[in-house]
Amino acid sequence: MSDFILLILILVLVVCIILTVAAFVLYSGLLSEVVIKTGPPPIKNVTIAYKFKEGPYKDCGAAYTESCSIGPKLSNIAIFYDDPKQKPADQCRYIVGSVLSEGEEKPDEELQKLYEKFGFKVFSLPEVSHAVTSSFPCTSPMSHVVAPNRVYPQLGAYIQERKLSAFPYIEICSSDSIHYMVPLSRQTDFFVPEVKEEPRTDVKEEDSDEDRGTDITGNRRTKPGLNQDDTRTKAGLNKD
């Protein structure tokens, strides 16, 4: 009889663990609606502190942690330059860092020096009038795992279906949201010097947003739930 009770207790414990994990994943945004649209990006011209990395996108977590430890109150930013389906994962280029200032605001000099002390470089990103954008709620650390699986496949499909010249893929993480943007103009102005040092012949930068007509308008809404392609792709961009 005691063995039967023990077995029941173990089963109850397992069920509780499964329900807890499921509830946590749902809370982290598993069923959040993904909306892809074209319009003003979530940030204007910004000054960032960044570190350039080369390798699998799945390894970007350590750089995020370092950046957060220096400026915990700042928004984090990452820019992913290459398509792992077109380039070996260990050669994919990206940057991770923090947003020091936005618009006319000047960066805090002491904070900037602190980032530079730890090997970060400073770079300014331009303001663009149109970008392919999306956002995802950041309710827990698990949101940073769920969000790429939900958002990047839809961003890639949206861009491919409309045959847009949109790149690179940018993430901006604030305390309660993860914003995604893919510029539709001035794309190479988002290339840090380390990326510009390597010529890329397949890049064709768009001169203006207005030339695209109706291709850059309209929203795309997806039904809640995991996408069939649950890999983290960014028009083929896969962090894993």
N, C-alpha and C positions, 0 to 999 in steps of 0.2 A: 504493500500500500504506500509506503514511504517513497519507493522508487517511482510510482505513478504520480504522486504529488510533485516530486522533484522534476519529472518530465513535463508536467503541466506548467510549472513555474518557469522552466527553461523556454518553453514555447511562448508563454506570455511575454517573457523578457525579449525574445527575438522579435515578436510582433511589435512590441513597443519601440524597439530600436528601428525597425523598418518604417513604422509610422512617423517616428521623429525625424528620420532622415528625409523621408518624402515630404513632410511638412516644411522642413528647412529649405529643401530645393524649390518647392513651390513658392515659399516666401521670398526666395532669392530671385524670382522672376521667371520661372519655368513657363508659366502660362501668360506672361505679360504680352500684350499685343505689340507687334513690331510694325512701325510705320516708317516707310521710306519715302522721302519727298525731296524736291529740289527747291532751293530758296536761299535766303541769307544764312550763312554759317553761324554756329554757336559762339564763335569768337571773332574779334576784329584783329587788327594788327597787334601782335604780341611779341614780347621779348622773353626768350626762354633760356634756361640753363640746361644743357643736355650732355649726354655721353653717347658717342657713336659706337655701335656694336655690329658685329658680323657673325651670323650663325643662325640656328633654328629660332624661329619666333617664340617657341614655347619656353625658351630660356630667358625671356625678358623680365621675369618676376624679380630676380635679384637686383636688377637695375632700378626697378620700381621701388623696391624696399629701401635701397640706398637713397634715392631721391626723396622719398617720403620722410626718412629719418632726419634729413637736413632741414627741410621746410615742410613740416607736417600740416601746416595750415594752407599750403599752396595747392592749386590744382595740378595734377600730373598730366603729362602729355607724352604721346608716343607717335612716331611716324614710321610707317612700314613702306619701304621703297620697291621691293621686288616681289615677284610672283613665284612662290616655291615650285609651281608646276612647270615653270620655264627656267628656273635656276636652282642649282643644288642648294639644299637647306643650309649647309654650312657656309654658303657664300651670300646668303640673303642679308641685306643691309637694313638697319633700322636705328632709330635714336629713341632714347627714353630720358625724360627730365621733368622739370617743373616750369610752370608759367610764372615768371617774375613780375610781369606787368602787362597791362592791356590798354590799348588806345593811347591817349596822351599821358598816361601815368608813367612815372619814372621808376625803374627798379630800385629797391632798397639797396643802397651801396654795401652795407655791411653783410646783408644776406647774399648778395651777388659775390662778394669776396669769399664768403664761406663756401659757396658752391665751387668757385674756382680753386680754392684750397684743396678740395677733394677731387680735383681733376675734371670738373665739368667745364664746358665751354659755353659762351654766350652767343646767341644768334637771334635775329629778328625775323619774324614771319609776316608776310604781307596780309592786307585785308582784301578779300575778294567779295564780289557782290552775289555770286551764286555758287552753290556746292550741292552735291548729293549728301543728304544728312539723315541721321536717325538718332535716337536716344534710348536709353534703357535705365530702369530704376536700379540704383545701387543700394540695396537694403542689407547686404551682408557680404563678407569676403567671397562667398560662393557666387555672388552676382558676376564677379570678374571671370568666372569659369563658364557660367550659363550664357552671359551676354554674347561673347564671340560666336558661340554655336548658333545662337538665334539670329544675330544681326548680319554677320558677314556674308552668309550665303544669299541673303535677300538684297544686300547692297550690290553684290556682284551680278545677280540676276537683273536687277533694275538697270544697272549701267549697260549690261550686254544687250538687253532687249531694246533699249533706246539708242544703242550704238553711240554712247557718249564718250568723249575723250576726258576721262576723269581719273586722276591719280595725283599724289600718292594717298594712301589710306591713313587717316589721322584719328587718334583717340584722345579725348580730353576727359579726365576723370575728376569729378568734384566730389564733395562729401555725400551727395545724395543721388547723383546721376552720372551715367557714362555717355558722353556725346561722341558721335561719329560724324566725320565730314570727309568728303572726297572732292577737292577743288575742281572747278570746271574752267578755270583760267589761271594764268600765272603759275602753272604747276611747278616749273623748274625753280621758281623763287622759294619753294619749300624745300629745296635740296640744300643740305648743309655742305660746307666745303669738302668734307671727306667724300661725299657722294659725287660732287661735281668733278672731282679729280679723275673719276672713272668715266670716260665717254660712253654715252648710251645712245646708240643710233636709232633705236625704235621709238624714241620720244618725239611726239609732235605736240608742241604746246599750243593751246588755243589762245587766240589774240583777244577775244572778247566774249562776254556772255550773251550779248544780244544776237550774235550770228546764229545761235542755235534755234531760234524760233520756238515752236511748241515742243521740241524735244525735251526741254528742260522743265516743263510744267507738269503738274498733276501729282497725285499721291498714289502710293501703292500700299495697301493694307493686307496683312496676312492674318490668317486665323490662328488663335492661340494654340500652343503646342509645339513640340520639337519639330524642326524641319526634317524632311526625309534625309537630306544630306546633312548629318550632324557633325561633320568635320568643320573646323574653323577655316573657312575659305574666304578670301577677299578677292573675289573674281578669280578664284583659284588660290587665294592667299590662305595658307594653312599654317597656323602656329604650331600645330602638333607635328 
